[in-house]
Amino acid sequence: MKKIKYPAAAGTFYPNNALELKKQIEFFAQYCQNDYTYASRAVIVPHAGLIYSGRLAYEGISLLDRNLKNLFIFAPAHRVGFEGLSLSGFELWQTPLGEIEVNQQINNELKEKFNAQFFDKAFEYEHSIEVQLPLIQSVFKNVKIIPLLAGSADYQVISQIIKYYYDDKENGFIISSDLSHFLTDEKAKRIDAVTADMIETGNIDNFQYEQACGALGIAGLVDFANKKNYSLIRIGMHNSGLTTGDKTRVVGYGSWFLYEGQTNEFIKKYYSKLIIDICRQAIKSKFEPDIEEIKYPQVFGRIGACFVTLEKNNTLRGCIGSVIARRPLINDIIMNAKNSAFSDPRFLPVQQNEISQLKIAVSILSEPKKMSFTDENDLLRQMRPNIDGIIIKDGIYQAVYLPSVWEQLPDKREFLETLKVKAGLNPDYFSDTFEAYRFETVYIKEN
């Protein structure tokens, strides 16, 4: 007779009646944002009661590749303290929707290779894995699970486990975590926005446990993504106040999926036309203030920087942008589209009858990285034509060239000298305080 883990959270975190539970999940499916068509193999999803975070969790799990045969579920232990990672000795986990099998072969490998230990007591009343199971069962018909609870552990272990099993395309990974806990709505949104930025930029050096109860799992997946040059893309964020109406003490929820590449590349691949449409709409709004806003996916909510370039009859008509990411990308696109049209000091403002004649291009920037060099020749050696955008700084002097400038200035020295002149310096200027930063862009141009 197989060892079965019976539900502990049914009737509290989700309905214990199968028909009622199915109807709730059908509701989630019906009202998903459906922003993305990408099939991922790793997601971050919340684990609160389904009435609060179920739609967001369902949307994340529904983005997982349907060919997966094994799902690793990394979740925090809320009720029992222990060291390291705990494995489930149960062979089957039961929910009102039926039973789901545990992959005991992988469990035994995790014990042998990563020192994870079987500890069923930790799972007895824990909800952080259990609430994911009905959602998994509604999306997958033939999948096994590998439940792992994190106690006091190093997130690097989770990163190493994901790396070890990721090459097998039948393996997928769920990170179960809520965000901030029991803050006011205003403070929760502020802190959760910082957490989102850390997840989306991969900068988790100062990630605090208070930001997310599943911080170890989140940090493990982000670390894995950093090492593979992958990205985590936002599916959505909200908090419990959306359901309860109580803004005084909320819990934050967020969901992300793993993309095997860089976020800016993802945006270009799937949303180039949308970006051009958003820019044109932003310019039109100067003359048509009641124009309908264009719906955009949550990936545009990440902090980002861009330049918007306008041409008319193959001649520059305006170009303004941001070098440093300080606001949501959607806001930066809209603001720079308007500024390029109406605030570039080199040109008269665009008139309404010109809008249809404009050709729009958008460059989305990566985070600038400071370059280390011994002298000007060393700097020139490091510059990569047609790849690097370059920022130079010295005291009050500063200028930037986008990578597209290499088309007009393919010679490295000429590129750097004219950039100095743009900054207000002599072309042969150099000093011990001279700084240079490089960045890359994805370039989106209207056909």
WONOR-V218450 format. One record per residue. N is the residue number from 1. RES is the residue in three letters. PSI is psi in radians with two decimals (none if undefined). Layout:
n->N res->RES psi->PSI
n->N res->RES psi->PSI
//
This chain:
n->1 res->MET psi->2.31
n->2 res->LYS psi->2.57
n->3 res->LYS psi->2.12
n->4 res->ILE psi->2.34
n->5 res->LYS psi->1.95
n->6 res->TYR psi->2.72
n->7 res->PRO psi->2.46
n->8 res->ALA psi->-0.39
n->9 res->ALA psi->-0.06
n->10 res->ALA psi->2.36
n->11 res->GLY psi->-0.21
n->12 res->THR psi->-1.07
n->13 res->PHE psi->-0.36
n->14 res->TYR psi->2.81
n->15 res->PRO psi->2.49
n->16 res->ASN psi->0.01
n->17 res->ASN psi->2.20
n->18 res->ALA psi->-0.76
n->19 res->LEU psi->-0.75
n->20 res->GLU psi->-0.70
n->21 res->LEU psi->-0.76
n->22 res->LYS psi->-0.74
n->23 res->LYS psi->-0.69
n->24 res->GLN psi->-0.76
n->25 res->ILE psi->-0.63
n->26 res->GLU psi->-0.63
n->27 res->PHE psi->-0.76
n->28 res->PHE psi->-0.80
n->29 res->ALA psi->-0.69
n->30 res->GLN psi->-0.60
n->31 res->TYR psi->0.33
n->32 res->CYS psi->2.61
n->33 res->GLN psi->-0.54
n->34 res->ASN psi->0.78
n->35 res->ASP psi->-0.46
n->36 res->TYR psi->2.64
n->37 res->THR psi->0.07
n->38 res->TYR psi->2.43
n->39 res->ALA psi->1.87
n->40 res->SER psi->2.97
n->41 res->ARG psi->0.16
n->42 res->ALA psi->2.40
n->43 res->VAL psi->2.72
n->44 res->ILE psi->2.22
n->45 res->VAL psi->2.67
n->46 res->PRO psi->2.90
n->47 res->HIS psi->0.45
n->48 res->ALA psi->-3.09
n->49 res->GLY psi->2.47
n->50 res->LEU psi->-0.51
n->51 res->ILE psi->-0.44
n->52 res->TYR psi->-0.80
n->53 res->SER psi->0.12
n->54 res->GLY psi->-0.69
n->55 res->ARG psi->-0.73
n->56 res->LEU psi->-0.71
n->57 res->ALA psi->-0.74
n->58 res->TYR psi->-0.73
n->59 res->GLU psi->-0.67
n->60 res->GLY psi->-0.86
n->61 res->ILE psi->-0.57
n->62 res->SER psi->-0.26
n->63 res->LEU psi->-0.08
n->64 res->LEU psi->2.56
n->65 res->ASP psi->2.23
n->66 res->ARG psi->-0.19
n->67 res->ASN psi->0.00
n->68 res->LEU psi->2.48
n->69 res->LYS psi->-0.37
n->70 res->ASN psi->2.34
n->71 res->LEU psi->1.97
n->72 res->PHE psi->2.27
n->73 res->ILE psi->1.89
n->74 res->PHE psi->2.16
n->75 res->ALA psi->2.72
n->76 res->PRO psi->2.61
n->77 res->ALA psi->2.06
n->78 res->HIS psi->-0.38
n->79 res->ARG psi->-0.47
n->80 res->VAL psi->2.32
n->81 res->GLY psi->2.50
n->82 res->PHE psi->2.94
n->83 res->GLU psi->2.50
n->84 res->GLY psi->-2.61
n->85 res->LEU psi->2.41
n->86 res->SER psi->2.45
n->87 res->LEU psi->2.71
n->88 res->SER psi->2.17
n->89 res->GLY psi->-0.09
n->90 res->PHE psi->2.44
n->91 res->GLU psi->-0.51
n->92 res->LEU psi->2.47
n->93 res->TRP psi->2.37
n->94 res->GLN psi->2.46
n->95 res->THR psi->3.02
n->96 res->PRO psi->-0.31
n->97 res->LEU psi->0.02
n->98 res->GLY psi->-2.84
n->99 res->GLU psi->2.62
n->100 res->ILE psi->2.35
n->101 res->GLU psi->2.49
n->102 res->VAL psi->2.38
n->103 res->ASN psi->1.65
n->104 res->GLN psi->-0.41
n->105 res->GLN psi->-0.80
n->106 res->ILE psi->-0.66
n->107 res->ASN psi->-0.83
n->108 res->ASN psi->-0.62
n->109 res->GLU psi->-0.72
n->110 res->LEU psi->-0.63
n->111 res->LYS psi->-0.75
n->112 res->GLU psi->-0.79
n->113 res->LYS psi->-0.47
n->114 res->PHE psi->0.16
n->115 res->ASN psi->0.44
n->116 res->ALA psi->2.61
n->117 res->GLN psi->2.50
n->118 res->PHE psi->2.25
n->119 res->PHE psi->1.42
n->120 res->ASP psi->-0.47
n->121 res->LYS psi->-0.61
n->122 res->ALA psi->-0.45
n->123 res->PHE psi->-0.23
n->124 res->GLU psi->-0.86
n->125 res->TYR psi->0.25
n->126 res->GLU psi->2.33
n->127 res->HIS psi->-0.31
n->128 res->SER psi->-0.42
n->129 res->ILE psi->-0.73
n->130 res->GLU psi->-0.70
n->131 res->VAL psi->-0.32
n->132 res->GLN psi->-0.43
n->133 res->LEU psi->-0.79
n->134 res->PRO psi->-0.59
n->135 res->LEU psi->-0.74
n->136 res->ILE psi->-0.78
n->137 res->GLN psi->-0.52
n->138 res->SER psi->-0.35
n->139 res->VAL psi->-0.67
n->140 res->PHE psi->2.43
n->141 res->LYS psi->-0.34
n->142 res->ASN psi->1.33
n->143 res->VAL psi->2.56
n->144 res->LYS psi->2.71
n->145 res->ILE psi->2.72
n->146 res->ILE psi->1.58
n->147 res->PRO psi->2.28
n->148 res->LEU psi->2.15
n->149 res->LEU psi->2.37
n->150 res->ALA psi->2.18
n->151 res->GLY psi->-2.28
n->152 res->SER psi->1.81
n->153 res->ALA psi->2.99
n->154 res->ASP psi->2.24
n->155 res->TYR psi->-0.35
n->156 res->GLN psi->-0.53
n->157 res->VAL psi->-0.73
n->158 res->ILE psi->-0.73
n->159 res->SER psi->-0.73
n->160 res->GLN psi->-0.66
n->161 res->ILE psi->-0.79
n->162 res->ILE psi->-0.77
n->163 res->LYS psi->-0.74
n->164 res->TYR psi->-0.68
n->165 res->TYR psi->-0.09
n->166 res->TYR psi->-0.53
n->167 res->ASP psi->-0.47
n->168 res->ASP psi->1.96
n->169 res->LYS psi->-0.05
n->170 res->GLU psi->-0.04
n->171 res->ASN psi->2.33
n->172 res->GLY psi->2.92
n->173 res->PHE psi->2.27
n->174 res->ILE psi->2.16
n->175 res->ILE psi->2.03
n->176 res->SER psi->2.01
n->177 res->SER psi->2.37
n->178 res->ASP psi->3.03
n->179 res->LEU psi->-2.30
n->180 res->SER psi->2.70
n->181 res->HIS psi->2.26
n->182 res->PHE psi->0.69
n->183 res->LEU psi->2.98
n->184 res->THR psi->2.77
n->185 res->ASP psi->-0.76
n->186 res->GLU psi->-0.82
n->187 res->LYS psi->-0.67
n->188 res->ALA psi->-0.78
n->189 res->LYS psi->-0.66
n->190 res->ARG psi->-0.81
n->191 res->ILE psi->-0.71
n->192 res->ASP psi->-0.53
n->193 res->ALA psi->-0.66
n->194 res->VAL psi->-0.77
n->195 res->THR psi->-0.78
n->196 res->ALA psi->-0.74
n->197 res->ASP psi->-0.71
n->198 res->MET psi->-0.76
n->199 res->ILE psi->-0.73
n->200 res->GLU psi->-0.43
n->201 res->THR psi->-0.26
n->202 res->GLY psi->0.14
n->203 res->ASN psi->1.58
n->204 res->ILE psi->0.32
n->205 res->ASP psi->-0.65
n->206 res->ASN psi->0.44
n->207 res->PHE psi->2.21
n->208 res->GLN psi->2.56
n->209 res->TYR psi->-0.50
n->210 res->GLU psi->-0.29
n->211 res->GLN psi->-0.41
n->212 res->ALA psi->2.34
n->213 res->CYS psi->-0.44
n->214 res->GLY psi->0.68
n->215 res->ALA psi->-0.65
n->216 res->LEU psi->-0.79
n->217 res->GLY psi->-0.75
n->218 res->ILE psi->-0.84
n->219 res->ALA psi->-0.65
n->220 res->GLY psi->-0.77
n->221 res->LEU psi->-0.71
n->222 res->VAL psi->-0.73
n->223 res->ASP psi->-0.76
n->224 res->PHE psi->-0.79
n->225 res->ALA psi->-0.73
n->226 res->ASN psi->-0.77
n->227 res->LYS psi->-0.46
n->228 res->LYS psi->-0.04
n->229 res->ASN psi->0.62
n->230 res->TYR psi->3.07
n->231 res->SER psi->2.76
n->232 res->LEU psi->2.19
n->233 res->ILE psi->2.31
n->234 res->ARG psi->2.31
n->235 res->ILE psi->-0.73
n->236 res->GLY psi->2.85
n->237 res->MET psi->2.48
n->238 res->HIS psi->-2.97
n->239 res->ASN psi->3.07
n->240 res->SER psi->-0.38
n->241 res->GLY psi->-0.43
n->242 res->LEU psi->-0.58
n->243 res->THR psi->-0.80
n->244 res->THR psi->-0.46
n->245 res->GLY psi->-0.12
n->246 res->ASP psi->2.00
n->247 res->LYS psi->0.07
n->248 res->THR psi->-0.37
n->249 res->ARG psi->1.63
n->250 res->VAL psi->2.86
n->251 res->VAL psi->2.34
n->252 res->GLY psi->2.58
n->253 res->TYR psi->2.48
n->254 res->GLY psi->2.69
n->255 res->SER psi->2.39
n->256 res->TRP psi->2.71
n->257 res->PHE psi->2.68
n->258 res->LEU psi->2.24
n->259 res->TYR psi->2.30
n->260 res->GLU psi->1.21
n->261 res->GLY psi->-2.97
n->262 res->GLN psi->2.56
n->263 res->THR psi->-0.72
n->264 res->ASN psi->-0.59
n->265 res->GLU psi->-0.69
n->266 res->PHE psi->-0.79
n->267 res->ILE psi->-0.77
n->268 res->LYS psi->-0.74
n->269 res->LYS psi->-0.73
n->270 res->TYR psi->-0.31
n->271 res->TYR psi->0.41
n->272 res->SER psi->-0.85
n->273 res->LYS psi->-0.70
n->274 res->LEU psi->-0.72
n->275 res->ILE psi->-0.76
n->276 res->ILE psi->-0.74
n->277 res->ASP psi->-0.71
n->278 res->ILE psi->-0.74
n->279 res->CYS psi->-0.82
n->280 res->ARG psi->-0.68
n->281 res->GLN psi->-0.69
n->282 res->ALA psi->-0.71
n->283 res->ILE psi->-0.74
n->284 res->LYS psi->-0.56
n->285 res->SER psi->-0.33
n->286 res->LYS psi->-0.62
n->287 res->PHE psi->-0.32
n->288 res->GLU psi->1.36
n->289 res->PRO psi->-0.35
n->290 res->ASP psi->0.20
n->291 res->ILE psi->2.47
n->292 res->GLU psi->2.35
n->293 res->GLU psi->2.58
n->294 res->ILE psi->2.33
n->295 res->LYS psi->2.41
n->296 res->TYR psi->2.65
n->297 res->PRO psi->2.86
n->298 res->GLN psi->-0.37
n->299 res->VAL psi->-0.42
n->300 res->PHE psi->-0.12
n->301 res->GLY psi->-0.17
n->302 res->ARG psi->2.71
n->303 res->ILE psi->2.25
n->304 res->GLY psi->2.88
n->305 res->ALA psi->2.51
n->306 res->CYS psi->2.87
n->307 res->PHE psi->2.44
n->308 res->VAL psi->2.20
n->309 res->THR psi->2.33
n->310 res->LEU psi->2.36
n->311 res->GLU psi->2.59
n->312 res->LYS psi->2.16
n->313 res->ASN psi->0.76
n->314 res->ASN psi->0.35
n->315 res->THR psi->2.42
n->316 res->LEU psi->2.32
n->317 res->ARG psi->-0.12
n->318 res->GLY psi->2.52
n->319 res->CYS psi->2.02
n->320 res->ILE psi->2.57
n->321 res->GLY psi->-3.02
n->322 res->SER psi->2.37
n->323 res->VAL psi->-0.70
n->324 res->ILE psi->2.34
n->325 res->ALA psi->2.08
n->326 res->ARG psi->-0.16
n->327 res->ARG psi->2.89
n->328 res->PRO psi->2.46
n->329 res->LEU psi->-0.70
n->330 res->ILE psi->-0.70
n->331 res->ASN psi->-0.66
n->332 res->ASP psi->-0.70
n->333 res->ILE psi->-0.87
n->334 res->ILE psi->-0.80
n->335 res->MET psi->-0.77
n->336 res->ASN psi->-0.49
n->337 res->ALA psi->-0.81
n->338 res->LYS psi->-0.77
n->339 res->ASN psi->-0.67
n->340 res->SER psi->-0.62
n->341 res->ALA psi->-0.61
n->342 res->PHE psi->-0.17
n->343 res->SER psi->0.12
n->344 res->ASP psi->2.03
n->345 res->PRO psi->-0.22
n->346 res->ARG psi->-0.23
n->347 res->PHE psi->2.74
n->348 res->LEU psi->2.64
n->349 res->PRO psi->2.54
n->350 res->VAL psi->2.40
n->351 res->GLN psi->2.78
n->352 res->GLN psi->-0.67
n->353 res->ASN psi->-0.13
n->354 res->GLU psi->-0.36
n->355 res->ILE psi->-0.73
n->356 res->SER psi->-0.31
n->357 res->GLN psi->-0.14
n->358 res->LEU psi->2.45
n->359 res->LYS psi->2.25
n->360 res->ILE psi->2.40
n->361 res->ALA psi->2.50
n->362 res->VAL psi->2.28
n->363 res->SER psi->2.09
n->364 res->ILE psi->2.19
n->365 res->LEU psi->2.53
n->366 res->SER psi->2.99
n->367 res->GLU psi->2.22
n->368 res->PRO psi->2.43
n->369 res->LYS psi->2.28
n->370 res->LYS psi->2.37
n->371 res->MET psi->2.51
n->372 res->SER psi->2.17
n->373 res->PHE psi->2.73
n->374 res->THR psi->-0.56
n->375 res->ASP psi->-3.08
n->376 res->GLU psi->-0.68
n->377 res->ASN psi->-0.66
n->378 res->ASP psi->-0.71
n->379 res->LEU psi->-0.78
n->380 res->LEU psi->-0.68
n->381 res->ARG psi->-0.61
n->382 res->GLN psi->-0.37
n->383 res->MET psi->2.37
n->384 res->ARG psi->1.82
n->385 res->PRO psi->2.45
n->386 res->ASN psi->0.05
n->387 res->ILE psi->-0.90
n->388 res->ASP psi->2.32
n->389 res->GLY psi->2.55
n->390 res->ILE psi->2.32
n->391 res->ILE psi->2.31
n->392 res->ILE psi->2.57
n->393 res->LYS psi->2.49
n->394 res->ASP psi->1.85
n->395 res->GLY psi->-2.18
n->396 res->ILE psi->-0.07
n->397 res->TYR psi->2.34
n->398 res->GLN psi->2.51
n->399 res->ALA psi->2.80
n->400 res->VAL psi->2.49
n->401 res->TYR psi->2.35
n->402 res->LEU psi->2.79
n->403 res->PRO psi->-0.48
n->404 res->SER psi->-0.34
n->405 res->VAL psi->-0.40
n->406 res->TRP psi->-0.44
n->407 res->GLU psi->-0.62
n->408 res->GLN psi->-0.46
n->409 res->LEU psi->1.29
n->410 res->PRO psi->-0.31
n->411 res->ASP psi->2.24
n->412 res->LYS psi->-0.79
n->413 res->ARG psi->-0.76
n->414 res->GLU psi->-0.68
n->415 res->PHE psi->-0.85
n->416 res->LEU psi->-0.70
n->417 res->GLU psi->-0.75
n->418 res->THR psi->-0.50
n->419 res->LEU psi->-0.67
n->420 res->LYS psi->-0.76
n->421 res->VAL psi->-0.72
n->422 res->LYS psi->-0.60
n->423 res->ALA psi->-0.17
n->424 res->GLY psi->0.28
n->425 res->LEU psi->2.87
n->426 res->ASN psi->2.61
n->427 res->PRO psi->-0.42
n->428 res->ASP psi->0.20
n->429 res->TYR psi->2.47
n->430 res->PHE psi->2.62
n->431 res->SER psi->2.98
n->432 res->ASP psi->-0.34
n->433 res->THR psi->0.11
n->434 res->PHE psi->2.25
n->435 res->GLU psi->2.61
n->436 res->ALA psi->2.50
n->437 res->TYR psi->2.53
n->438 res->ARG psi->2.62
n->439 res->PHE psi->2.88
n->440 res->GLU psi->2.84
n->441 res->THR psi->2.73
n->442 res->VAL psi->2.38
n->443 res->TYR psi->2.14
n->444 res->ILE psi->2.08
n->445 res->LYS psi->2.42
n->446 res->GLU psi->2.40
n->447 res->ASN psi->none
//
